[in-house]
Amino acid sequence: MENEEAQRRENDEIEIEREANGYALLVIAALATLYFIVELIISGRMNFGLYALYCAGAGTISWVKHVKLQKKGARARAIGYTIFTVLLSAVYIYELIVG
């Protein structure tokens, strides 16, 4: 009986962590968009570094899922997020140097 209760709590915890990851990424994306728009309106500049941070976080989650859980499709998402992170970071750094 105790084993079943412990297993149920562990499953609940795993589900809550999965849900928390999704909400965290949603909040990061919303704030990145808000800050992007505010910076665009105030300074006329586009800060792609904010989206690089989002992609880095989402990519990290995908890489961990791929390596630890061998989740199907996680590798492709991880590679995509990594590419976007590099590209957006390059644009951000380029604009800092040029602008």
C-alpha positions in Angstrom: 0.0 0.0 0.0 2.8 2.4 0.9 4.6 1.5 -2.4 1.5 2.4 -4.4 1.2 5.8 -2.6 4.9 6.6 -3.1 4.6 5.6 -6.8 1.6 7.8 -7.2 3.3 10.8 -5.6 6.4 10.3 -7.7 4.2 10.2 -10.9 2.4 13.3 -9.7 5.7 15.0 -9.1 7.0 14.1 -12.6 3.8 15.4 -14.2 4.0 18.7 -12.2 7.6 19.2 -13.2 6.7 18.6 -16.9 3.9 21.1 -16.6 6.1 23.6 -14.8 8.7 23.4 -17.6 6.0 24.2 -20.2 4.7 27.2 -18.2 8.2 28.5 -17.5 8.9 28.5 -21.2 5.6 30.2 -21.9 6.4 33.0 -19.4 9.9 33.4 -20.8 8.5 33.7 -24.3 5.9 36.2 -23.2 8.4 38.4 -21.3 10.9 38.2 -24.2 8.2 39.4 -26.6 7.2 42.2 -24.2 10.8 43.4 -23.7 11.4 43.1 -27.5 8.4 45.3 -28.3 9.3 47.8 -25.5 12.9 48.1 -26.7 11.7 48.4 -30.3 9.3 51.2 -29.4 11.7 53.1 -27.1 15.0 52.7 -28.9 14.0 51.5 -32.4 16.3 48.5 -31.9 15.4 44.8 -32.0 16.9 42.7 -29.3 17.2 39.2 -30.6 19.3 38.1 -27.6 16.1 37.7 -25.7 14.8 35.1 -28.1 18.3 33.4 -28.1 17.8 33.0 -24.3 14.4 31.4 -24.9 15.8 29.0 -27.5 18.7 28.1 -25.2 16.3 27.1 -22.5 14.0 25.2 -24.7 16.9 23.5 -26.4 18.4 22.5 -23.1 15.1 20.8 -22.1 15.0 19.0 -25.5 18.7 17.9 -25.2 18.1 16.5 -21.7 14.9 14.6 -23.0 16.9 13.2 -25.9 19.9 12.1 -23.9 18.2 10.9 -20.7 14.8 9.6 -22.1 15.6 8.9 -25.7 12.4 10.7 -26.6 11.4 10.5 -30.2 11.6 13.9 -31.9 13.5 15.5 -29.0 16.8 15.4 -30.9 15.4 17.2 -33.9 13.9 19.9 -31.7 17.2 20.2 -29.7 19.2 20.6 -32.9 16.7 23.2 -34.2 16.7 25.2 -31.0 20.5 25.0 -30.9 20.8 26.4 -34.5 18.3 29.2 -33.6 20.2 30.0 -30.4 23.5 30.4 -32.4 21.9 32.4 -35.2 20.0 34.8 -32.8 23.0 35.2 -30.6 25.1 36.1 -33.7 22.6 38.7 -34.8 22.4 40.1 -31.3 26.2 40.4 -31.0 26.5 41.8 -34.5 24.0 44.5 -33.7 25.8 45.4 -30.5 29.1 45.8 -32.5 27.6 47.7 -35.5 24.9 49.6 -33.7 
